[in-house]
Amino acid sequence: MIKQPEIVKKQNQNIQAKDGTMPKGWKKRVVTLWRGWGYSIFIALLVATSFKSAIADWNDVPTGSMIPTILIGDRIFVNKLAYDLKVPYTTWHLKTWSAPQRGDIVVFYSPEDGKRLVKRVVGIPGDTLAMLKNRLIINGQFLTYLVQDQNKSPLKDDDIRGRHLFYDENLMGKQHEVMFTPAHAFSHSFAPVKIPQGKYFMMGDNRDNSADSRFFGLVDRNVIVGQATAVVISRNKNFLHPRWQRFFTKLL
């Protein structure tokens, strides 16, 4: 039998590769590559995504439901260990050491469609909550509201600033800013709601432009992802120009 020269063998291997079949020895090279790099990359990705899932994450804010506290274009830091430790990629609790408090800004899954939302806790288990003409009533007590200077609002460069009113709301010891839009017809009042164990009432600080517990109802404790504690970075409405003054600022 006449042996093929080495150059002919290589040409045949190249022809096979062009025909859709892999050259001889490719499986061994893939296994070697996987053992050398693939396994390490897989472990690194698993650790990184597990960290984001169970320990800390960020959330980009595309809507204005939390104005004036959180602006469109803010990227907020979410502390997923604020209340408990969960199994990565799930909402199963391994250990719980705290509970959301009135005034906390939290990230949770909407009971309506499962989307991640960011709102403020205004009612906790055991509370009786009501609203009359945009004024919250907790356990029979009206909250106090102090008028804010509009010029101090983060919307001071916004051309629609004049159509809003800003107040400091004292949420039973936790003071924060809220915004109202008098010309916008909204749910300004609702009858008393008794909040059962394991449930929370969420509202946006932009009270006349927020789809919250007034619409989708109470939020179960198990779907609360974590607490939003700070603005990491912020960009304006077209997401091109940074708002440097908001970088690394604490959320109140």
BELZI-V402563 format. One line per field, one symbol per residue. phi: phi as a letter, one per 20 degrees, with the letter a starting at -180 (. if undefined). burial: + if it has 9 or more other ideal C-beta (glycine too) atoms within 8 Angstrom, else -. A space follows every 10 residues. Layout:
phi = ???
burial = ???
This chain:
phi = .eeffgffff fffffffffo eeffnfffff fffffecgff ffffffffff fffddbbcce decdfdfefc dfnfddedee dfcaddfgmc dfeebdcbbg dgnfecdbef fecnffccbd fdcdgnfddb bclmdfcdln dffecdfdff feffefeefd gfeddcceee elodebeccc cgfefbeebb fgceeffncc ddbefefdbb ebffdenfdf gfeefrdedb eecbcffemd dfegfefldf ed
burial = --------+- -+++-++--- --+------- --++---+-- --------++ ++++-++-+- +---++++++ ++++++++++ +-++-+---- --+------+ -+++++++++ +----+++++ +++++-++++ +--+++++-- --+-+--+-+ --+-++---- +--+++++++ ++-+-+++++ +--------- --+-+---++ ++++++++++ -++----+++ +-++++++++ ++++++---- --+--++--- +-
